């Protein structure tokens, strides 16, 4: 099936060659022959007309030097390679350069009728059955005082004309053969530059469809085929990444759901079968509630990321005071920070600092960043939250003095469900979606977020927002 296209090209090529040579050999032969006959007929007609208009022929029947006239015409016939006749109005051949001169025994043409030859310059045939084979004949009347005194006739053999026709056809065949070879080279180039890469691309798509996403289409040209192959290779890489992500996603979701579900199932069964005494049920029901809240947060995070991926999460841009939002968000962590003696220090530019953004989503960004800072901060440490404005941009910084992030993990912290080794302790439970959500929200705002971290020293996240033109 993959060879059908080249088979079609070869078949079309062969058909074109056969048709071309057939047309040249048939229709072309006829056209060349007709043009040769027309050209030769006009030439001979002019020669015959010049002889017929000669004063010497006006009285040729009374002339005493018919023998001299015969010799003149015979020499001309040798030069013209034809037979020249003088014919009487009644059809008697008075002079015939093909035979000796016999004035006393003129040949008579049977059925002589000049009108039967037609009105053209020439006629092709046996000339009233005189010849055994066809000749090209021209007959011009000799007139005097509007009377026809006779006719001058030229008869050319067709062999020379047919040889000329074959010479012209040979040249045409040669030219067609050269063109045919040129088209063959074009076909070969087409195969090399288009069909062969297309076969490789087709084979590559077949490999991709069978799930072999590691396959690379071996086309590296810089033309459209190379670009198509590169695009398909890039597509396969992205599909492989997506496939790998889906596997990790399912594995991570299964893991993060299994742990709280197992805990909930165990505690509920223990309560139902009486393993946990009645006076302890409240404690374990609060654990079950916390696990359900963990599941709810995980589900909400997945739904948030999915809505962003699907493009359904539209921004509601408003102008609001980012300093006020930071103060309120920091206050919401007061209970958690107090138990670990962690303080949050605000270094805010001005009393009010207005930005243009989606208030709800920026609150989510701040919550995730501050929550991360609290989780990874050391006890008795300080978290710094700072705002600054430069060149129409407001920059928000959240900096902790915690465990830090290893340098080889910095590029992966934005991946969904990714957790560093330092985040896997029981006291630092998380689902690995927080920073992914943060980056997606900042990207939605066409802004940037960066991270700087040193193990054992701490981590700082900085993101930008558009400053509002008018506060209020």
C-alpha positions as CSV (number, residue, x, y, z in Angstrom):
1,X,0.0,0.0,0.0
2,X,2.8,2.4,0.8
3,X,4.2,1.9,-2.7
4,X,1.0,2.9,-4.4
5,X,2.0,6.5,-4.9
6,X,5.4,5.8,-6.6
7,X,3.6,3.0,-8.6
8,X,1.1,5.6,-9.8
9,X,3.8,8.0,-10.7
10,X,5.7,5.3,-12.7
11,X,2.5,4.2,-14.4
12,X,1.6,7.8,-15.4
13,X,5.2,8.4,-16.6
14,X,5.1,5.3,-18.8
15,X,1.7,6.2,-20.2
16,X,2.9,9.7,-21.0
17,X,5.9,8.3,-22.8
18,X,3.8,5.8,-24.8
19,X,1.2,8.4,-25.7
20,X,3.9,11.0,-26.6
21,X,5.7,8.6,-29.0
22,X,2.5,7.3,-30.5
23,X,1.2,10.9,-31.2
24,X,4.5,11.9,-32.8
25,X,4.6,8.8,-34.9
26,X,1.0,9.1,-36.1
27,X,-0.5,12.6,-35.8
28,X,3.0,14.3,-35.8
29,X,4.0,12.3,-39.0
30,X,0.9,13.5,-40.8
31,X,1.3,17.1,-39.7
32,X,5.0,17.2,-40.7
33,X,4.2,15.5,-44.1
34,X,1.4,18.0,-44.8
35,X,3.6,21.0,-44.0
36,X,6.4,19.6,-46.2
37,X,4.0,19.0,-49.1
38,X,2.5,22.5,-48.7
39,X,5.9,24.1,-48.6
40,X,7.2,22.1,-51.6
41,X,4.0,22.5,-53.5
42,X,4.2,26.3,-53.2
43,X,7.8,26.3,-54.2
44,X,7.2,24.2,-57.3
45,X,4.1,26.2,-58.2
46,X,6.2,29.4,-58.2
47,X,8.7,27.7,-60.5
48,X,6.0,26.4,-62.8
49,X,4.3,29.8,-62.9
50,X,7.6,31.5,-63.9
51,X,8.0,29.0,-66.8
52,X,4.3,29.4,-67.9
53,X,4.7,33.2,-68.0
54,X,7.8,33.0,-70.2
55,X,7.3,34.6,-73.6
56,X,9.0,31.7,-75.2
57,X,6.2,29.4,-74.2
58,X,3.4,31.7,-75.5
59,X,4.1,30.4,-79.0
60,X,5.8,27.1,-78.1
61,X,3.5,25.1,-80.4
62,X,4.6,27.1,-83.4
63,X,8.2,27.4,-82.4
64,X,10.7,25.7,-84.6
65,X,13.1,25.1,-81.7
66,X,11.0,22.7,-79.6
67,X,14.1,20.6,-79.3
68,X,15.9,23.5,-77.7
69,X,13.0,24.1,-75.4
70,X,13.1,20.4,-74.4
71,X,16.8,20.6,-73.6
72,X,16.2,23.7,-71.4
73,X,13.4,22.0,-69.5
74,X,15.3,18.8,-69.1
75,X,18.2,20.6,-67.5
76,X,15.8,22.4,-65.2
77,X,14.2,19.1,-64.3
78,X,17.5,17.6,-63.4
79,X,18.2,20.6,-61.2
80,X,14.7,20.4,-59.6
81,X,14.8,16.6,-59.4
82,X,11.4,16.3,-61.0
83,X,9.6,15.6,-64.3
84,X,8.6,18.7,-66.3
85,X,5.8,18.4,-68.9
86,X,4.3,20.6,-71.5
87,X,0.7,19.6,-72.0
88,X,-1.7,20.6,-74.7
89,X,-5.2,21.8,-73.8
90,X,-6.5,18.4,-75.0
91,X,-4.2,16.4,-72.7
92,X,-1.4,15.5,-75.1
93,X,2.1,15.4,-73.5
94,X,4.1,17.6,-76.0
95,X,7.3,17.5,-73.9
96,X,8.3,15.1,-71.2
97,X,11.7,15.5,-69.6
98,X,11.4,11.9,-68.3
99,X,11.6,10.5,-71.9
100,X,13.3,11.4,-75.1
101,X,11.9,14.1,-77.3
102,X,9.4,12.6,-79.9
103,X,7.3,15.4,-81.4
104,X,5.7,13.1,-83.9
105,X,4.3,10.7,-81.3
106,X,2.9,12.7,-78.3
107,X,1.5,10.7,-75.4
108,X,-2.2,11.2,-74.6
109,X,-3.4,11.3,-71.0
110,X,-6.6,9.4,-70.6
111,X,-9.4,11.2,-68.9
112,X,-7.5,14.5,-68.8
113,X,-9.5,17.1,-66.8
114,X,-7.6,19.9,-65.1
115,X,-10.6,20.7,-63.0
116,X,-10.4,17.2,-61.4
117,X,-7.1,18.2,-59.8
118,X,-8.8,20.7,-57.5
119,X,-8.0,24.3,-56.7
120,X,-5.0,23.9,-54.6
121,X,-1.3,24.5,-55.4
122,X,-0.7,20.9,-55.9
123,X,-2.2,17.4,-55.9
124,X,-0.8,14.1,-54.8
125,X,-1.6,11.0,-56.9
126,X,-0.7,9.1,-60.1
127,X,-1.7,12.1,-62.3
128,X,-4.5,10.6,-64.4
129,X,-3.0,7.1,-63.8
130,X,0.2,8.0,-65.7
131,X,2.5,7.0,-62.9
132,X,2.6,3.7,-61.0
133,X,3.1,5.5,-57.6
134,X,2.0,8.7,-56.1
135,X,3.7,12.0,-57.1
136,X,3.4,15.6,-56.0
137,X,2.1,17.3,-59.1
138,X,1.7,21.0,-59.9
139,X,0.0,22.1,-63.1
140,X,0.0,25.8,-64.2
141,X,-1.9,27.0,-67.4
142,X,-0.1,28.8,-70.2
143,X,-2.5,31.7,-71.2
144,X,-2.5,34.2,-74.1
145,X,-5.3,36.7,-74.7
146,X,-7.3,34.9,-72.1
147,X,-7.0,31.6,-73.9
148,X,-5.3,28.6,-72.5
149,X,-2.6,27.5,-74.8
150,X,-1.4,24.5,-72.7
151,X,-0.1,23.6,-69.3
152,X,3.2,23.4,-67.5
153,X,3.3,20.4,-65.1
154,X,5.9,19.5,-62.5
155,X,5.9,16.0,-61.0
156,X,8.1,15.4,-57.9
157,X,8.7,11.9,-56.4
158,X,7.7,11.5,-52.8
159,X,10.7,9.6,-51.7
160,X,12.8,12.7,-51.0
161,X,10.0,14.4,-49.1
162,X,9.3,11.3,-47.1
163,X,13.0,11.0,-46.2
164,X,12.9,14.6,-45.0
165,X,9.8,13.8,-43.0
166,X,11.5,10.9,-41.3
167,X,14.6,13.1,-40.5
168,X,12.3,15.7,-38.9
169,X,10.5,13.0,-36.9
170,X,13.8,11.5,-35.8
171,X,14.8,14.9,-34.4
172,X,11.4,15.2,-32.7
173,X,11.8,11.7,-31.2
174,X,15.3,12.6,-30.0
175,X,14.0,15.8,-28.4
176,X,11.1,13.8,-26.8
177,X,13.6,11.2,-25.5
178,X,15.7,13.9,-23.9
179,X,12.6,15.5,-22.3
180,X,11.5,12.0,-21.2
181,X,14.9,11.5,-19.5
182,X,14.6,15.0,-17.9
183,X,11.2,14.0,-16.6
184,X,12.7,10.8,-15.4
185,X,15.3,12.7,-13.4
186,X,12.5,14.9,-12.0
187,X,10.7,11.8,-11.0
188,X,13.8,10.4,-9.3
189,X,14.3,13.7,-7.5
190,X,10.6,13.8,-6.5
191,X,11.0,10.3,-5.1
192,X,14.2,11.2,-3.2
193,X,12.9,14.5,-1.9
194,X,9.2,13.8,-1.4
195,X,8.1,10.2,-1.7
196,X,10.9,8.6,0.3
197,X,10.7,11.0,3.2
198,X,6.9,10.6,3.0
199,X,7.3,6.8,3.4
200,X,9.5,7.4,6.4
201,X,7.0,9.8,7.9
202,X,4.2,7.3,7.2
203,X,6.2,4.6,8.9
204,X,6.8,6.9,11.8
205,X,3.1,7.7,12.3
206,X,2.4,3.9,12.2
207,X,5.0,3.4,14.9
208,X,3.4,6.2,17.0
209,X,-0.1,4.7,16.5
210,X,1.2,1.4,17.9
211,X,2.5,3.1,21.0
212,X,6.2,3.3,20.1
213,X,6.6,6.9,21.1
214,X,10.4,6.6,21.4
215,X,10.7,6.1,17.6
216,X,12.3,9.0,15.7
217,X,11.4,9.7,12.1
218,X,14.8,9.7,10.3
219,X,14.2,12.8,8.1
220,X,16.5,15.7,8.7
221,X,16.1,17.8,5.6
222,X,15.5,21.6,5.9
223,X,12.4,21.6,3.6
224,X,8.8,21.1,4.4
225,X,9.2,17.3,4.8
226,X,12.0,17.9,7.3
227,X,9.8,20.4,9.2
228,X,6.9,17.9,9.2
229,X,9.1,15.1,10.5
230,X,10.5,17.4,13.2
231,X,6.9,18.4,14.2
232,X,5.8,14.8,14.4
233,X,8.9,13.9,16.4
234,X,8.2,16.8,18.8
235,X,4.6,15.6,19.0
236,X,5.7,12.1,19.9
237,X,8.0,13.5,22.6
238,X,5.1,15.6,24.0
239,X,2.8,12.5,23.9
240,X,5.4,10.5,25.7
241,X,5.7,13.2,28.3
242,X,2.0,13.3,28.6
243,X,1.8,9.5,28.9
244,X,4.5,9.5,31.6
245,X,2.7,12.3,33.4
246,X,-0.5,10.4,33.3
247,X,1.2,7.4,34.8
248,X,2.8,9.5,37.5
249,X,-0.5,11.3,38.0
250,X,-2.5,8.1,38.5
251,X,0.2,6.7,40.8
252,X,0.4,9.8,42.9
253,X,-3.3,10.3,43.1
254,X,-3.7,6.6,44.1
255,X,-1.0,7.0,46.7
256,X,-2.4,10.3,48.1
257,X,-5.9,9.0,48.2
258,X,-5.1,5.5,49.5
259,X,-3.3,6.8,52.7
260,X,-6.2,8.9,54.1
261,X,-8.8,6.4,52.9
262,X,-7.0,3.6,54.6
263,X,-6.8,5.7,57.8
264,X,-10.5,6.6,57.6
265,X,-11.6,3.0,56.9
266,X,-9.5,1.7,59.8
267,X,-10.8,4.2,62.4
268,X,-14.4,3.8,61.3
269,X,-14.2,0.0,61.5
270,X,-12.5,0.3,64.9
271,X,-15.3,2.5,66.1
272,X,-18.0,0.2,64.7
273,X,-16.6,-3.0,66.1
274,X,-16.0,-1.4,69.5
275,X,-12.2,-1.6,69.4
276,X,-12.0,2.1,70.2
277,X,-13.9,2.8,73.4
278,X,-16.7,5.4,73.5
279,X,-14.7,8.0,75.4
280,X,-12.0,7.9,72.7
281,X,-14.3,8.1,69.7
282,X,-14.2,11.9,69.6
283,X,-10.5,12.0,69.2
284,X,-10.5,9.5,66.3
285,X,-13.5,11.1,64.6
286,X,-11.5,14.4,64.6
287,X,-8.7,12.4,62.8
288,X,-11.2,11.1,60.3
289,X,-12.5,14.6,59.8
290,X,-8.9,15.9,59.2
291,X,-8.3,13.1,56.7
292,X,-11.5,14.0,54.8
293,X,-10.4,17.6,54.7
294,X,-7.1,16.4,53.3
295,X,-9.0,14.5,50.6
296,X,-11.2,17.5,49.9
297,X,-8.1,19.7,49.5
298,X,-6.5,17.2,47.2
299,X,-9.7,16.9,45.1
300,X,-10.0,20.7,44.9
301,X,-6.4,21.1,43.8
302,X,-6.9,18.5,41.0
303,X,-10.0,20.3,39.9
304,X,-8.3,23.7,40.0
305,X,-5.4,22.4,37.8
306,X,-7.8,20.7,35.4
307,X,-9.9,23.8,35.0
308,X,-6.7,25.8,34.2
309,X,-5.5,23.2,31.8
310,X,-8.9,23.1,30.0
311,X,-8.9,26.9,29.8
312,X,-12.1,27.1,31.7
313,X,-10.6,29.1,34.6
314,X,-11.2,32.7,33.5
315,X,-9.6,35.6,35.3
316,X,-11.7,38.3,36.9
317,X,-9.3,41.2,36.9
318,X,-9.9,43.9,39.5
319,X,-7.9,46.5,41.2
320,X,-7.2,45.7,44.9
321,X,-4.7,46.5,47.7
322,X,-2.2,43.7,47.7
323,X,-0.8,44.9,51.1
324,X,-4.2,44.4,52.7
325,X,-4.6,40.9,51.2
326,X,-1.1,40.0,52.6
327,X,-2.0,41.3,56.1
328,X,-5.2,39.3,56.2
329,X,-3.5,36.2,54.8
330,X,-0.7,36.4,57.4
331,X,-3.2,36.8,60.2
332,X,-5.0,33.6,59.2
333,X,-1.8,31.6,59.9
334,X,-1.4,33.1,63.4
335,X,-2.6,30.0,65.2
336,X,-0.3,27.6,63.4
337,X,2.7,29.9,63.7
338,X,2.1,30.6,67.5
339,X,2.3,26.9,68.4
340,X,5.8,26.7,66.7
341,X,6.9,30.1,67.8
342,X,7.2,31.3,64.1
343,X,6.7,35.0,63.5
344,X,5.7,36.6,60.2
345,X,7.4,39.9,59.5
346,X,5.7,42.2,56.9
347,X,7.9,44.6,54.9
348,X,5.3,46.3,52.8
349,X,5.8,49.3,50.5
350,X,3.5,52.0,51.6
351,X,0.2,51.7,53.5
352,X,-1.6,50.7,50.3
353,X,-0.3,49.1,47.1
354,X,-2.8,48.4,44.4
355,X,-2.5,45.8,41.7
356,X,-4.6,44.6,38.8
357,X,-5.2,40.8,39.1
358,X,-7.8,38.2,40.0
359,X,-8.2,38.6,43.8
360,X,-9.4,35.1,44.5
361,X,-6.6,33.5,42.7
362,X,-3.9,35.7,44.1
363,X,-5.2,34.9,47.6
364,X,-4.7,31.2,46.6
365,X,-1.2,31.9,45.5
366,X,-0.4,33.7,48.8
367,X,-2.0,31.0,50.9
368,X,0.0,28.2,49.2
369,X,3.3,30.1,49.4
370,X,2.8,31.1,53.1
371,X,1.6,27.6,53.9
372,X,4.8,26.1,52.4
373,X,6.9,28.6,54.2
374,X,5.3,27.7,57.5
375,X,5.7,24.0,56.9
376,X,9.3,24.1,56.0
377,X,10.4,26.8,58.5
378,X,12.3,25.9,61.6
379,X,10.7,26.5,65.0
380,X,11.6,29.9,66.5
381,X,12.2,31.4,63.0
382,X,10.9,34.3,61.0
383,X,9.0,34.4,57.7
384,X,9.5,37.6,55.7
385,X,6.8,38.8,53.3
386,X,7.9,41.9,51.3
387,X,6.3,44.0,48.5
388,X,8.1,46.4,46.2
389,X,7.2,48.3,43.0
390,X,9.5,48.8,40.0
391,X,8.7,50.0,36.5
392,X,5.0,49.4,36.7
393,X,5.3,46.0,38.3
394,X,4.6,45.0,41.9
395,X,6.9,42.2,43.3
396,X,5.8,40.0,46.2
397,X,8.4,38.0,48.1
398,X,7.8,35.2,50.6
399,X,11.0,34.1,52.4
400,X,11.5,31.5,55.0
401,X,14.5,30.3,57.0
402,X,13.8,26.6,56.8
403,X,15.3,23.5,55.4
404,X,15.7,24.8,51.9
405,X,15.5,22.9,48.6
406,X,18.3,20.9,47.0
407,X,19.6,22.5,43.8
408,X,18.9,19.4,41.8
409,X,15.2,19.6,42.9
410,X,14.6,23.3,42.1
411,X,13.6,22.6,38.5
412,X,11.1,19.9,39.6
413,X,9.2,21.7,42.4
414,X,6.7,23.0,39.9
415,X,5.8,19.5,38.7
416,X,2.5,18.2,39.9
417,X,2.7,15.8,42.9
418,X,6.4,16.4,43.2
419,X,7.7,16.3,46.7
420,X,11.3,16.8,47.9
421,X,12.7,14.4,50.4
422,X,12.5,17.1,53.0
423,X,8.7,17.4,52.6
424,X,7.9,13.7,53.2
425,X,7.8,13.8,57.0
426,X,4.5,13.1,58.8
427,X,4.4,16.7,60.1
428,X,4.6,18.1,56.6
429,X,1.7,16.4,54.8
430,X,1.0,17.8,51.4
431,X,-0.3,16.7,48.0
432,X,2.4,18.2,45.8
433,X,-0.1,20.4,43.9
434,X,0.4,23.7,45.7
435,X,3.3,25.1,43.7
436,X,1.9,23.7,40.4
437,X,-1.3,25.7,41.1
438,X,0.8,28.8,42.0
439,X,2.8,28.7,38.8
440,X,-0.3,28.1,36.6
441,X,-2.1,31.1,38.2
442,X,0.9,33.4,37.8
443,X,1.3,32.2,34.2
444,X,-2.4,32.9,33.6
445,X,-1.7,36.5,34.6
446,X,1.2,36.6,32.1
447,X,3.6,37.2,35.0
448,X,6.7,35.5,36.4
449,X,7.6,33.6,39.5
450,X,11.1,32.6,40.6
451,X,12.7,30.7,43.5
452,X,16.0,31.0,45.2
453,X,16.9,28.4,47.8
454,X,19.9,27.1,49.9
455,X,19.7,23.9,51.8
456,X,19.8,24.6,55.5
457,X,19.3,28.3,55.0
458,X,15.9,28.9,53.5
459,X,13.8,29.6,50.4
460,X,12.5,32.7,48.8
461,X,9.7,32.9,46.2
462,X,9.2,36.1,44.3
463,X,6.3,36.7,41.8
464,X,5.2,39.8,39.9
465,X,1.8,41.5,39.2
466,X,0.8,44.5,37.2
467,X,0.5,47.7,39.3
468,X,-2.9,49.3,39.1
469,X,-3.0,52.8,37.5
470,X,-5.4,54.1,40.1
471,X,-5.8,52.9,43.7
472,X,-9.1,52.8,45.5
